[in-house]
Amino acid sequence: MTLTIIANIVAKDDHIELVKTELVKLINTTRAEEGCINYDLHQDNENPTHFTFYENWSSRELWQTHMANNHLADYMAATEGCVASFTLNEMTKIS
């Protein structure tokens, strides 16, 4: 069963471009990972501080492997103190 992840990242006003740059760096590496079906980054048209990753993974186990990878740790270190909020939802497609 496919796992859908919705990750919402809100950058602090004075760190929008830094957070965006670091999020973009995650895309190619993640898309090449085993189990990644799609990994799409969006930025809110009305609120440029708000970013959303819409992700689909072939299994929860492979998504958890992704979450433990070094490139995510590098992102966390690069954006420390720059993110106002972060929420993550694991979801299952109904229809």
Contact map, one row per residue, 1 for C-alpha under 8 A:
11100000000000000000000000000000000000000000000000000000011000000000000000000000000000000000000
11110000000000000000000000000000000000000000000000000001111100000000000000000000000000000001100
11111000000000000000000000000000000000000000000000000001111100000000000000000000000000000111100
01111100000000000000000000000000000000000000000000000111100000000000000000000000000000000111100
00111110000000000000000000000000000000000000000000001111100000000000000000000000000000011110000
00011111000000000000000000000000000000000000000000011110000000000000000000000000000000011110000
00001111100000000000000000000000000000000000000000011100000000000000000000000000000001111000000
00000111110000000000000000000000000000000000000001111000000000000000000000000000000011110000000
00000011111000000000000000000000000000000000000001110000000000000000000000000000001111100000000
00000001111100000000000000000000000000000000000011100000000000000000000000000000001111000000000
00000000111110110010000000000000000000000000000011100000000000000000000000000000011110000000000
00000000011111110000000000000000000000000000000010000000000000000000000000000000011100000000000
00000000001111110000000000000000000000000000000010000000000000000000000000000000000000000000000
00000000000111110000000000000000000000000000000000000000000000000000000000000000000000000000000
00000000001111111110000000000000000000000000000000000000000000000000000000000000011000000000000
00000000001111111111000000000000000000000000000110000000000000000000000000000000000000000000000
00000000000000111111100000000000000000000000000000000000000000000000000000000000000000000000000
00000000000000111111110000000000000000000000000000000000000000000000000000000010000000000000000
00000000001000111111111000000000000000000000000000000000000000000000000000000010011000000000000
00000000000000011111111100000000000000000000000000100000000000000000000000000000000000000000000
00000000000000001111111110000000000000000000000000000000000000000000000000000000000000000000000
00000000000000000111111111000000000000000000000000000000000000000000000000100110000000000000000
00000000000000000011111111100000000000001000000000000000000000000000000000100000000000000000000
00000000000000000001111111100000000000001000000000000000000000000000000000000000000000000000000
00000000000000000000111111111000000000000000000000000000000000000000000000000000000000000000000
00000000000000000000011111111100000000000000000000000000000000000000001100100000000000000000000
00000000000000000000001111111110000000111000000000000000000000000000000000000000000000000000000
00000000000000000000000011111111000000000000000000000000000000000000000000000000000000000000000
00000000000000000000000011111111100000000000000000000000000000000000001000000000000000000000000
00000000000000000000000001111111100100100000000000000000000000000100000000000000000000000000000
00000000000000000000000000111111100111100000000000000000000000000000000000000000000000000000000
00000000000000000000000000011111110100000000000000000000000000000000000000000000000000000000000
00000000000000000000000000001111111100000000000000000000000000000100000000000000000000000000000
00000000000000000000000000000001111100000000000000000000000001000000000000000000000000000000000
00000000000000000000000000000000111110000000000000000000111001100000000000000000000000000000000
00000000000000000000000000000111111111100000000000000011110001100000000000000000000000000000000
00000000000000000000000000000010001111100000000000000011110000000000000000000000000000000000000
00000000000000000000000000000010000111110000000000000111100000000000000000000000000000000000000
00000000000000000000000000100110000111111000000000001111000000000000000000000000000000000000000
00000000000000000000000000100000000001111100000000001110000000000000000000000000000000000000000
00000000000000000000001100100000000000111110000000111100000000000000000000000000000000000000000
00000000000000000000000000000000000000011111000000111100000000000000000000000000000000000000000
00000000000000000000000000000000000000001111101111110000000000000000000000000000000000000000000
00000000000000000000000000000000000000000111111111110000000000000000000000000000000000000000000
00000000000000000000000000000000000000000011111100000000000000000000000000000000000000000000000
00000000000000000000000000000000000000000001111100000000000000000000000000000000000000000000000
00000000000000000000000000000000000000000011111111000000000000000000000000000000000000000000000
00000000000000010000000000000000000000000011111111100000000000000000000000000000000000000000000
00000000011110010000000000000000000000000011001111100000000000000000000000000000000000000000000
00000001111000000000000000000000000000000011001111110000000000000000000000000000000000000000000
00000001111000000001000000000000000000001111000111111000000000000000000000000000000000000000000
00000111100000000000000000000000000000001111000001111100000000000000000000000000000000000000000
00001111000000000000000000000000000000111100000000111110000000000000000000000000000000000000000
00011110000000000000000000000000000001111100000000011111000000000000000000000000000000000000000
00011100000000000000000000000000000111110000000000001111100000000000000000000000000000000000000
01111000000000000000000000000000000111100000000000000111110000000000000000000000000000000000000
01111000000000000000000000000000001111000000000000000011111101100000000000000000000000000000000
11100000000000000000000000000000001110000000000000000001111101000000000000000000000000000000000
11100000000000000000000000000000001000000000000000000000111111100000000000000000000000000000000
01100000000000000000000000000000000000000000000000000000111111110000000000000000000000000000000
00000000000000000000000000000000000000000000000000000000001111111000000000000000000000000000000
00000000000000000000000000000000011100000000000000000000111111111100000000000000000000000000000
00000000000000000000000000000000001100000000000000000000101111111110000000000000000000000000000
00000000000000000000000000000000000000000000000000000000000111111111000000000000000000000000000
00000000000000000000000000000000000000000000000000000000000011111111100000000000000000000000000
00000000000000000000000000000100100000000000000000000000000001111111100000000000000000000000000
00000000000000000000000000000000000000000000000000000000000000111111100100000000000000000000000
00000000000000000000000000000000000000000000000000000000000000011111110110000000000000000000000
00000000000000000000000000000000000000000000000000000000000000001111111110000000000000000000000
00000000000000000000000000000000000000000000000000000000000000000001111111000000000000000000000
00000000000000000000000001001000000000000000000000000000000000000000111111100000000000000000000
00000000000000000000000001000000000000000000000000000000000000000011111111110000000000000000000
00000000000000000000000000000000000000000000000000000000000000000001111111111000000000000000000
00000000000000000000000000000000000000000000000000000000000000000000011111111100000000000000000
00000000000000000000011001000000000000000000000000000000000000000000001111111110000000000000000
00000000000000000000000000000000000000000000000000000000000000000000000111111111000000000000000
00000000000000000000000000000000000000000000000000000000000000000000000011111111000000000000000
00000000000000000000010000000000000000000000000000000000000000000000000001111111000000000000000
00000000000000000110010000000000000000000000000000000000000000000000000000111111111000000000000
00000000000000000000000000000000000000000000000000000000000000000000000000011111111000000000000
00000000000000000000000000000000000000000000000000000000000000000000000000000011111100000000000
00000000001100100010000000000000000000000000000000000000000000000000000000000011111100000000000
00000000111100100010000000000000000000000000000000000000000000000000000000000011111111000000000
00000000111100000000000000000000000000000000000000000000000000000000000000000000111111000000000
00000001111000000000000000000000000000000000000000000000000000000000000000000000001111100000000
00000011110000000000000000000000000000000000000000000000000000000000000000000000001111110000000
00000011100000000000000000000000000000000000000000000000000000000000000000000000000011111000000
00001111000000000000000000000000000000000000000000000000000000000000000000000000000001111100000
00001110000000000000000000000000000000000000000000000000000000000000000000000000000000111110000
00111100000000000000000000000000000000000000000000000000000000000000000000000000000000011111000
00111100000000000000000000000000000000000000000000000000000000000000000000000000000000001111100
01110000000000000000000000000000000000000000000000000000000000000000000000000000000000000111110
01110000000000000000000000000000000000000000000000000000000000000000000000000000000000000011111
00000000000000000000000000000000000000000000000000000000000000000000000000000000000000000001111
00000000000000000000000000000000000000000000000000000000000000000000000000000000000000000000111
